[in-house]
Amino acid sequence: MKVVNLKQAILQAWKERWSDYQWAINMKKFFPKGATWDILNLAEALLEQAMIGPSPNPLILSYLKYAISSQMVSYSSVLTAISKFDDFSRDLCVQALLDIMDMFCDRLSCHGKAEECIGLCRALLSALHWLLRCTAASAERLQERLEAGAPAAGEKQLAMCLQRLEKTLGSTKNRALLHIAKLEEASLHTSQGLGQGGTRANQPTASWTAIEHSLLKLGEILANLSNAQLRSQAEQCGTLIRSIPTMLSVHSEQPNKTGFPTVHALVLLEGTMNLTGETQPLVEQLMMVKRMQHIPTPLFVLEIWKACLVGLIESPEGTEELKWTAFTFLKIPQVLVKLKKYSHGDKDFTEDVNCAFEFLLKLTPLLDKADQRCNCDFTDFLLQESRKQGLLSEASVNNLMAKRAADREHAPQQKSGENANIQPNPGLILRAEPTVTNILKCSSGLDFLSCPQTMDADHSKSPEGLLGVLGHMLSGKSLDLLLAAAAATGKLKSFARKFINLNEFTTHGSEESTLSSFTAKSASVRALLFDISFLMLCHVAQTYGSEVILSESSTGAEVPFFETWIQTCMPEEGKILNPDHPCFRPDSTKVESLVALLNNSSEMKLVQMNWHEACLSISAAILEILNAWENGVLAFESIQKITDNIKGKVCSLAVCAVAWLVAHVRMLGLDEREKSLQMIRQLAGPLYSENTLQFYNERVVIMSSILEHMCADVLQQTATQIKFPSTGMDTMPYWNLLPPKRPIKEVLTDIFAKVLEKGWVDSRSIHIFDTLLHMGGVYWFCNNLIKELLKETRKEHTLRAVELLYSIFYLDMQQVTLVLLGHILPGLLTDSSKWHSLMDPPGSALAKLAVWCALSSYSSHKGQASSHQKKRHREDIEDYISLFPLDDMQPSKLMRLLSSNEEDANILSSPADRSMSSSLSASQLHTVNMRDPLNRVLANLFLLISSVLGSRTAGPHTQFVQWFMEECVDCLEQGSRGSILQFMPFTTVSELVKVSAMSSPKVVLAITDLSLPLGRQVAAKAIAAL
């Protein structure tokens, strides 16, 4: 008999009572091979015929079950057919459908094309919606029967529905497929009408909102049900459904650990080297560490405070101590305020901060030491500041203060008279902060000690008053307090700008004024204003870096004198000056008149002086004087008189003279240096004379500190001693830390071993690491530290080493990451003689470190580098364009490396030889800029990973790749579009799921970019095949 259509074939089978296998044989005879059963809609046709009467047709149902078991029909077509049945009053039909679902709902799979896998996701979403509607209908009917007093016979069907729901949702694989279906449905809504309706029109997908609505309705109906077991079963299913959209963001926090060296070191690094930096980058870095290391918030906040306490206690006396005080009391509360915005709800965060303080109070010896160091109740200041910023409630503050007061009674008492008159630094810093704000606002101007002058007022109207204020700022530690407060609150640049404007004002004075009106008194005031502002600015540049002084270059605007001088004439670390540079060779007539003035007059005429011109001419004048001295024209007494004249009135002249002498001495031979160094020695000491200008002693203190910084390198190179007037404090605490005559590699391994043994990095070690990084270069630094990591054999040591290395690498994270991912890892993965070093535990630790560095650099490389990173001289590690060429026709060095190690070299010889699909990644679809070195390095690392997974040789390097990918998954947030995994070729996913540890649905969801249709297809295909 020739069958015309499917319906006729099914009816004939039923009439003739064929057995199921007979039916299958005959069906294959009737229908040509070209068409598949899904295209003919076999499952739907069978169900339609089976469900005609009040009860299902058992024979036709047996055909459907046989078709499912023998895979004639796909799971998706069966699920779609079931979800179209909506007459829930026919109990027997519903139960039959539930039985069919029971056959396969917990073991769905699909080995077809990606589109078929996406079809399975959609069908499963529709089936879930159908199950929820079916459960709700069963519950409603049960409730009606109970109200009517009928026996509870309907409980069986409700239990069946809930059982199927539980079975379907209990599988992680199913939830992952539903997750993809939800995203697919959302993207379908946003891109409707894009010509993709062909295959989707005949697959009506339930919307996620409809599912949520059904879930709510079900909850309301079941709330009135007396059967507690069914109710709890339904609640469990509801929880599972609600967890589907966020199934990637669940992370376990580490409850068994209390110390976090990375957070500690990051805070120490920022406090020691980057007080002027903005708070936002620090907040982002800290949040990234918190997320990657899964640190609970109370312990995270506790670690930040602990680092501040340790930094403050170990800081050298003087400027460093004030910087740390400002960092702890002004900057860190601001950082915590910003961290509060990242947390879920204010109330939770204040509770976490309170909890952190509870933990902190248990560290009594640390707090006692801080109290001793600051000469005050440290905790009291900290709590009050936290309360002001809204980080703690009033009740919490009072409770914590009472606890600390009780502890302090047992603290070791200081001798009462010893520090009674010394005001505590925290109090001074907190008072200095509003003063800085007032100076910048100019409401009452520079009202340090209630002075009525303003910094922005017309300086010529009341220069004497302004001079009094500046003089007062120079006394004691007032200036350092104000600068530290300004630096910690991000106002230092504006603060320095005031002094640049003042300095610039004094350079324009004497040309405008006629000699009659320009009295000797106003000339001396003008000289002092110039001198004090000049010295203050030099001090700021040396303490906080010259980038704080320099303005953003605006074209056409005149550059102030001080900015010009600091860029061209001031010696700084890493900046070598040429003493013959044109900037040191001004107009010869001015130089001659200055030499004459310095040599002849016993007293310099202040009225005639243009101080900025004198500062620019002094270098050439000193050269003339030196030559005269070398040639015996001037005697040593004359030199003494000249140096006294230089430093006697205006200390800035001495600073400018020494700046040039330092550059000059560097260029001289050993036997030629003596007279130049003698002259520096003469200029460094103060002048003991009655006839000096006002505030001379205060100015000499700041001048000698500036000169000591300037001369440090030259004095070390020439092994010369010069005694600078001492203030009783070490003005350069972190200078010259490397031991002499020891190879720097030994120093590096020693200091790392000490840090690893201690378990945390201190400020001194940070400075040593910074010096070594500066000296050896990024590749040398990174390579040697990674070698140290790979030597570790104990798991807890390797983990601690990773946390410490990650924080040390923050000294220059961008460049270190390029070296680590672009040179060191490819070297280890492509050289079989080094594979043994990638064994566990050091191998898994290195994978963790690589992922942390990659994520940190990738998330921050669009932002600005920290100021301590900008200062470093950049060496080109290697030209990344030649290492990873843009033109795919040119085989890259990395691919040549790979091919040398592979039996099947032609697969890997260059990206062009691989098919386009094998290297296509999400980053190409997102059109990421591949000229960026970090993007290129990441793209090539993932190509290398892909080839390692696809190669025929397994070994520690394959295991390393698995650890690397596991760490990527562990560190990622949900919805990770734009993460480093976007550089992974799509084909890597199918290779990865072959590795047993990676063959889980969650891993597949995490490593694919689900924001892209292709990403969802790749994920659906990989998960459906698991």
Secondary structure, 3 states (H helix, E strand, C coil): CCCCCHHHHHHHHHHCCCCHHHHHHHHHHHCCCCCCCCCCCHHHHHHHHHCCCCCCCHHHHHHHHHHHHCCCCCHHHHHHHHHCCCCCCCHHHHHHHHHHHHHHCCCCCCCCCHHHHHHHHHHHHHHHHHHHHHHHHHHHHHHHHHHCCCCCCCHHHHHHHHHHHHHHHHCHHHHHHHHHHHHHHHHHHHCCCCCCHHHHHCCCCCCHHHHHHHHHHHHHHHHCCCCHHHHHHHHHHHHHHHHCCCCCCCCCCCCCCCCCHHHHHHHHHHHHHCCCCCHHHHHHHHHHHHHHCCCCHHHHHHHHHHHHHHHHHHCCCCHHHHHHHHHHHHHHHHHHHHHHHHCCCHHHHHHHHHHHHHHHHCCHHHHHHHHHHHCCCHHHHHHHHHHHCCCCCHHHHHHHHHHHHHHHCCCCCCCCCCCCCCCCHHHHHHHHHHHHHHHHHCCCCCCCCCCCCCCCCCCCCCHHHHHHHHHHHHCCCHHHHHHHHHHHCCCHHHHHHHHHHHHHHHHCHHHHCCCCCCCHHHHHHHHHHHHHHHHHHHHHHHHHCHHHCCCCCCCCCCCCHHHHHHHHHCCECCECCCCCCHHHCCCHHHHHHHHHHHHHCCCCCCCCCCHHHHHHHHHHHHHHHHHHHHCCCCCHHHHHHHHHHHHHCCHHHHHHHHHHHHHHHHCCCHHHCHHHHHHHHHHHCCCCCCCCCCCHHHHHHHHHHHHHHHHHHHHHHCCCCCCCCCCCCCCCCCCCCCCCCCCHHHHHHHHHHHHHHHCCCCHHHHHHHHHHHHHHCHHHHHHHHHHHHHHCCCHHHHHHHHHHHHHHHHHHHHHHHHHHHHHHHHHHHHCHHHHHHHCCCHHHHHHHHHHHHHHHHHHHCCCCCCHHHHCCCCCCCCCHHHHCCCCCCCCCHHHHHHHHCCCCHHHHCCHHHCCHHHHCEHHHHCCCCCCCHHHHHHHHHHHHHHHHHHCCCCCHHHHHHHHHHHHHHHHCCCCCCCCHHHHCECHHHHHHCCCHHHCCHHHHHHHCCCCCHHHHHHHHHHHHCC
